């Protein structure tokens, strides 16, 4: 009897796992209720919960109090050996990238730190663009980008919810990106970031600051990003 029960729960586990691996059940998608699964598979509650517990333990699903059980996002691997846009990273993971634009401002009085990073002269203006970066409709990161107006005039006219800034830089303005200077640190979310990313106050974030330079040596943009820690892993190839 014990062997039969183990076989049933493993069969259920593998069936749901295969649906996640194949993309039939997509990242962020809510799973059927326990009652629905019991009817579908004709299994006991104990058998179902054992299968779900193993799926959660193996990183396939996550349970959210009062809302249900969801397919868990696979961590996006942010390789640090080559610059890639958020859209490219998500496409590489089989996810659909999008953005929610929170604000677009033209700054006439630019913060001293941003001015230094972008090598702005006194009086030069910069765009400030705040966005929530999403994958399959779920928040992945909160991003604040600063771009000199002189480098990308009328930038605001090219921004839509699904716009990749890298595409705009390269294909609209014909700019050639050279390299990025990145710093990483762990941080807990501020109340505002907690709200826009829909995370708890004790959820760890990966804070990244990056200044990207053009081939000419001119700074193109400075960005401050807060990545949801449980959805990302940063990796690098470090030759000796």
Order of alpha helices (4+ residues) and beta strands (2+ residues): alpha-alpha-alpha-beta-beta-beta-alpha-beta-alpha-beta-beta-beta-alpha-beta-beta-beta
